Amino acid sequence: IWGRHDSVIPLGHSEFFRDCIGNSQLKVIDDAGHAPFAEKPIQVCKLLREFLL
């Protein structure tokens, strides 16, 4: 889960990580920065539930 507006670690890095980790998924939250879990907790929880269930 990555924030589209992450100014600490740019979105391009997340795509690299996704490509290097087998069976991984990348979910991008449009209105979030470096801490999507704090900025958009409901969206993050929804994505985690979808992944885990």
C-alpha positions as CSV (number, residue, x, y, z in Angstrom):
1,I,0.0,0.0,0.0
2,W,1.6,3.2,-1.2
3,G,0.6,6.9,-1.1
4,R,0.7,8.4,-4.6
5,H,2.1,11.6,-3.2
6,D,4.9,10.1,-1.1
7,S,7.7,12.6,-1.1
8,V,10.0,10.4,1.0
9,I,10.0,7.3,-1.2
10,P,8.6,8.0,-4.7
11,L,5.9,5.9,-6.3
12,G,8.4,4.5,-8.8
13,H,10.2,2.6,-6.0
14,S,7.0,0.8,-5.1
15,E,6.7,-0.5,-8.7
16,F,10.2,-1.8,-8.5
17,F,9.5,-3.5,-5.2
18,R,6.3,-5.1,-6.6
19,D,8.2,-6.4,-9.6
20,C,10.9,-7.9,-7.4
21,I,8.6,-9.7,-4.9
22,G,6.8,-12.7,-6.3
23,N,3.0,-12.8,-5.9
24,S,2.9,-9.3,-4.6
25,Q,0.3,-6.6,-5.2
26,L,0.6,-2.9,-5.3
27,K,-2.3,-0.7,-4.1
28,V,-1.9,3.0,-4.5
29,I,-4.0,5.5,-2.5
30,D,-4.4,8.6,-4.6
31,D,-4.8,11.2,-1.8
32,A,-2.1,10.0,0.5
33,G,1.6,10.7,1.0
34,H,4.3,8.8,2.9
35,A,1.9,7.5,5.7
36,P,-1.3,6.3,4.0
37,F,-2.1,4.3,7.2
38,A,-2.4,7.5,9.1
39,E,-3.7,9.8,6.4
40,K,-6.4,7.4,5.0
41,P,-6.9,4.7,7.6
42,I,-10.3,3.6,6.3
43,Q,-9.0,3.0,2.8
44,V,-6.0,1.1,4.2
45,C,-8.1,-1.1,6.4
46,K,-10.4,-1.9,3.4
47,L,-7.4,-2.9,1.3
48,L,-6.0,-5.0,4.1
49,R,-9.3,-6.8,4.7
50,E,-9.7,-7.5,0.9
51,F,-6.1,-8.9,0.9
52,L,-6.5,-11.0,4.0
53,L,-10.0,-12.4,3.4
